[in-house]
Amino acid sequence: MFDRPTIEALTTMAKEADIDPAALLAIAEVESGGRALYAVKGNMEPAIRFEGHYFDRRISGRIRDFARKNGLSAPEAGKIRNPKSQGERWLLLERAMGLSPKGALESTSWGLGQVMGAHWEWLGYRSVDALVAEARESVAGQVRLMLHFIEKAQLVQALRSHDWPGFARRYNGPAFTRNNYDKRMAEAHQRWQNQIGSFKKAA
């Protein structure tokens, strides 16, 4: 469950974007697991997920051979499993960065919206490092990144109309039903609507 500062950041920025706060909270919950920051080596860091098949496409030759042998890359999606703890995921990212810093950052999804670093140019960032810096800056930075992707991918209307299958298809890819993204988003949205309603009554 998100803490109060995260809920407030998501709610405030959703309203500024003319998006239902419960809808944005639902997306963030499903994508991030309900938490914005994790303690990693003394710092508070965003949630990440390393995608070995992305990394495999960004390296070649002996480096790719080494990465494949050492569990850092594979041609098939899902072959490289992410550790459960975020601390271990950041260690996995560090290992990959030792082979290709840019490739490793591009092969990682970042923050509340789990936006892939590979989208940095399409999203208008000057570099993948700039995208990563925004995600690591603050909870608000994570929300900005997620909203930037939603707007660039022309998903605002799907979010406003609560078209969960339509949103999930474009946000998570054509295989979205495999992980029930649309159903999980719909359920989370209903839950957040109820919770926001209880906040208003308490106020």
Helices and strands as residue ranges (DSSP letters): H 4-16, H 21-32, E 37-40, E 43-46, E 48-50, H 52-57, H 61-69, H 86-97, H 101-106, E 108-110, E 115-116, G 117-119, H 128-137, H 139-152, H 156-160, H 164-172, G 176-179, H 181-202
